[in-house]
């Protein structure tokens, strides 16, 4: 009897199990360091937020693992939950355009907690982060846009699988154990996008929950708990359930794995807002720099992608006047207005005070959209603003790609500056923040000690 055909999960696991730390290119290691810098800063920035206080109060303490910016220790699963929630909490974390998906907010919390719990070193962490982030990016390209269109959050759904794979890699699991872990993770995957209705907090928790579930799946797989090897493409598999179709480009999971690195194309966000809003903010800031004043604007029309509409534009009346500061991050009219009025879109632009500022809301109410059928989303994230002024003059700006991504990357210095500003926002002294930054080039070379990041 012939052996069954290799499933997509098995093929992917073959690549990740074979990945060795010494085979990771220097450029990919550098990218892993940059991702680590970014997420630690984001954890610190969010540590005193109301949603993080709720998370900390809702879990049990005690354990060997670190929640960045918080005292004491936690279990591996709980530390991953806390860190993943903090990283994604302000929607300031990196993103991968192809899916889209926020891979790092799941993978790094899962890996750090797993390494602390099982005594794994920096070399194991590097291989696990690279394997997990790369796999999650590739998973997002199997059926692009479909998971979002079906009402689910790709980061939460696909991140659970990527988190399980990363945790399994960090733990040193073998091929069978890792396949079982992925099979289990498919049933742990979740995450609806109803948060858009009223700006509910749950999206913030999606990566943390996926990281927690990924660790649990890896630990069960380690013990021989049997998971379906056809978890991805099966009749009742992950993509059929969450994307409404099992038809997809599964070859992308393994083609060039280990030689072509999609994680090199990850975007570091320059603004503390939703991914799709970033190019619109750039356009708004350029109009401001050209001397366009909010009070002189009669009307703003923006070309947009069809895939943006249900997240950034509709219902338009609600996008003109967001319910709260969080849902404002998913309103293109608000983002355009806050950038033109205040000259920025950082953490301070999304507070309950700014979201009630009538100067901002007045301009936001003038912003409309039209769908461009030729928009390249999700291969590229674009922005466009056409402003008609009260004197009849028309001014226009376009942004053909998201800044911070492959076409216009942020430098290491810019990423470090973002980290330092986030640490300052979260209340860390400059010296403390700098000590971690100085240690990053050695982080993946020896034992992992996250104790200095507590409290």
Buried (B, 14 or more C-beta within 10 A) or exposed (E): EEEEEEBBBBBBBBBBBEBEBEEBEEEBBEBBBBBBBBBBBBBBBBBEBEBBEEBBEEBEEEBBBBBBBBEEBBBBBBBBBBBBBBBBBBBBBBBBBBBBBBBBBBBBBBBBBBBBBBEBBBBBBBBBBBBBBBBBBBBBBBBBBBBBBBBBBBBBBBBBBBBBBBBBBBBBBEBBBBBBBBBBBBBBBBBBBEBBEEBBBBBBBBBBBBBBBBBBBBBBBBEEBEBBBBBBBBEEBBBBBBBBEBEBEBEBBBEEBBEEBBBBBBBBBBBBBBBBBBBBBBBBBBBBEEEBEBEEBEEBBBBBBEBBBBBBBEEBEBBBBBBBBBBBBBBBBBBBBBBBBBEBBBBEBBEEEBBEBEBBBBBBBBBBBEBBEEBEBBEBBBBBBBBBBEEEEEBEBBBEBBBBBBBBBBEEEEBBEBBBBBBBBBEBEEEBBBEBBEEBEEBBEEEBEBEEBEB
